[in-house]
Amino acid sequence: MAVCLVERAHDPTAAGRLQAAGLPAPLARALAARGIVSPDELELAIGDIHAPGLLTRCHEAASLLANAIEQHQRLLIVADYDCDGATACALALRGLRAMGAEVDYLVPNRFEFGYGLTPELVDLAAQRRPDWIITVDNGVASVDGVARANALGIRVVITDHHLPGDRLPAARAIVNPNQPGCDFPSKNLAGVGVMFYVLVALRAELRGRGRYGQADQPRLGSLLDLVALGTVADLVRLDRNNRTLVSAGLENIRRGRMQPGLAALFQVAGRDASRARTDDLGFSIAPRINAAGRLTDMTVGVECLVCDDFDRALHLARQLDQLNHERRQLESEMQVDALIEIDPVGLEERRSIVLFNERWHQGIVGLVASRIKERYHRPTIAFAPADEPMLRGSGRSIDGIHLRDTLDRVTKAAPQLIERFGGHAMAAGLTLRQEHLETFTRAFEAATRASADPSLFTRSVATDGALTGGEIGPELVAAIEAIVWGQGFAAPLFVNDFEVLEQRLVQSRHLQLTLGLDRARLPAIWFGHVEALPPRARLAYRPKFDEFRGLRRISLQIEYAAL
């Protein structure tokens, strides 16, 4: 994909300080460009995360849950149906049970109940006769659902991280760093991160009541593998607080201190847990869990993560793996449909893309929207049929265009168009009547144009400059891989002018290359790219360790070609 490659600016003084601490010069420059000014900022100790007391109503929620545990009241977790929701649910179940709670869970089928704590879902939950509903990774927009629970005498605690609507639900406590009046320093917690904070506060509350001492309290650190997985999977920004949580979870995984279900997922994915990195979580493990929520329901994903018997966990992980294979096939077919449907005439002038196909699967439209957004660099919403006459859509956005706020502008301009919507800056979901699709398409385009600087639609990619052939080696790659990278803290992306010495297709869909730089011959791979390159090309890449038949070498993973 041809793009405009722009080198990130960096502070030379900070880069020099990092290099003096022993980091390779290219990595020092890359870290300085991401705002790291001191080697101390790379030391991620779990004891340094922000205190739960800074998270509004966290201690209040902990007190309510402590009372419920002491009074032997029944708790019911209501989770979202993605990987963040599944890990948050598993975390809540394991953590609350370790503290003596009587707790069960319910994950809605997205095709029957839609998103969040709806009144219909509350009626289903009421059949379990809970005293409390605890939402994880949802609930902050569930005004009607909480009202229904209150009417049935079921008390609600909401733990969420999504942006609230104009009104907050009348829950007993809402723990959400993005709710009005919350000054928690990290607004980027995933749903699983919020639940982890609630459990830490609950443990402190029970300790204060004399139930535990420091020596015999539940070890919540053993659950950080779940926190790491959900945080990476949900693509929240990896600020320092989130990087610390993810780093601690990855360390647990590498040492084999993980839930049996996660170990089983690493096995079926063919990944080495002892070398686990964020890429493994985001691209190998999370899609297998998400496949359950996309195609059926998330129960098998949650069961895999809460199972303590490895053989059963492996059986469940294989089910998830099979679902993921089915998901990939569906996604591939739908993506072809989408590319056929898009009219290239005038596409450069448009600011948004809206797609619908009556054959599409509701659970996969978000992935299609993501692929099309990446290809055309436009906010994209893809719709599939839901219950007649409704359509259910999922959208993805580009940097600088807040998708949920754009949908909010559509609703304010034309209140009749959207039945329900929710989400955040980069992703959102919505429901509308099929008869309103064309009108919505025009309204979404208008709202996007009105709110966005035209320069946002020119694709540019920030890089970390050029390397010499001598700098591309094991020392640099090992130093890069020792750091936690992810959303908002991207791994270094370098750019060079290469001689293209050899190129051929492998598996009919990847371009395998031999590149020349400073008399060095460098193997490279461009996944998902089939077009041949000219004899010289300006390429953006990431150096990686590549292992094949027991041999380890450096390979360049190509990401972009310059315009």
Secondary structure, 3 states (H helix, E strand, C coil): CEEEEEECCCCHHHHHHHHHCCCCHHHHHHHHHCCCCCHHHHCCCHHHCCCHHHCCCHHHHHHHHHHHHHCCCEEEEEECCCHHHHHHHHHHHHHHHHCCCEEEEECCCHHHHCCCCCHHHHHHHHCCCCCEEEEECCCCCCHHHHHHHHHCCCEEEEECCCCCCCCCCCCCEEECCCCCCCCCCCCCCCHHHHHHHHHHHHHHHHHHCCCCCCCCCCCHHHHHHHHHHHHHHCCCCCCHHHHHHHHHHHHHHHCCCCCHHHHHHHHHHCCCHHHCCHHHHHHHHHHHHHHHHHHCCCHHHHHHHHCCCHHHHHHHHHHHHHHHHHHHHHHHHHHHHHHHHCCCCCHHHCCCEEEECCCCCHHHHHHHHHHHHHHHCCCEEEEEECCCCEEEEEEECCCCCCHHHHHHHHHHHCCCCEEEEEECCCEEEEEEEHHHHHHHHHHHHHHHHHHCCHHHHCCEEEECCCCCHHHCCHHHHHHHHCCCCECCECCCCEEEEEEEEEEEEECCCEEEEEEEECCEEEEEEECCCCCCCCCEEEEEEEEEEEEECCEEEEEEEEEEEEC
